[in-house]
């Protein structure tokens, strides 16, 4: 079975999102657990969190749009592209999506 690149899978995820998405959880699972340290370094720029204990994925990445909290989509895509370049194979998929998040209003008291 030919595997899909992490960056291509991420592009597909972004294309599926509604226009008002704020942030979502992106999950990454590796085929070879011996490459976890390499993947950890590659995904550091996206602030990927290694999953401890049991789970169906190795890393969680919070991806932000305009006002959400997390790494911007371009940064996450570039980190996933490093996995592809280093031939660290696996699977990338989407978790929970949060939409319609608005930034806090300006504080009206203060300087």
N, C-alpha and C positions, 0 to 999 in steps of 0.2 A: 504494500500500500504506500503510495507516494504521500509524503507529508506536506502540508501547506505551510508556507513560511509564517513565522510569528507576525511579521509586519503586514503581510497580506491578510491574515486573519483579523488583525487589528483594524485595518482599513474597512473590512467587511462589517465589523462591529460598529464603527463610527457611522457607516452608511445606513445602518438599521435604526439609529437613534432618532427620537422625535426632535423637532427643531428647537424645543425649549429645554433640552437636557442641561443639567447643571453639573453633575458628576456621576460617575459609575465606578463600580469595582471591576477590575480586570484580573482574571486568574491565569496563571501560567503553570503548566505542569511539564516537567522534563521527562524524556524517555530514558535517559541515563542518569541515575542519581549520583554517579561519580563526578558529574560535571556541575554539581550544585555550586561549588565555590566560584567557578568561572562565570556561571550565570549570575551569581550574587554581585560580582564586580561589574558585569555588563549592565545589570539592572539598577545599580546604585543611583545613577543619574535620575531615574524615575521614582526614586524613593520607594522601591519595592520592599515589601515586608515579607521575610521568610515565614512560612507557616510552621508552627511548632506542634508536635503531636500528630494525631491522625487527621487526615483530610484527603480530598481528592485533587489537591493542587499543592504546588511547592511555594508559590509566591502570590501575594496580593498587591495590586497597584491601584491607588485611587486616582482616577483620571478626571481632570476638571475642564470645564468649558470656559465660560466667561466669569461667572461669579462663584463657582463651586470651589471646594477645597481639594487640593491634590495637585499632581503634576499635570502640566498642559499636555494636550494630545500629541503635539509635535515632539515633545521631549520623550514621551512614552514610546512613540513610534520609532524614534532614533535608537532608543535602548533595545527595543525588540529587534531592530535591524542588525544590531551588533550580535545578538544571538544567532541570527540567520547567517551572518558573515562568518562567525566562528563555528558554524554547523552544529549548534546545540539544538537538537531537534526536540519537539514536544508539541504541546497543544496550548492554544490561547483562546479563552472564551470570556463572556461577559457575565457578571453577577448583577447585583441590585443596581437599578438606575434611579436617580433622583432628578426630578424636573421642577421647573418653575421656582427656583430659588432666587430670591432677589437680594441685592446687597443691602446692608443695614443703612438706614437714612443717616445723613450727616447730623452730628451732634449739634443741637442748637444753642447749647450753653458752652462757653469756653472761649479760648482765644480765637 
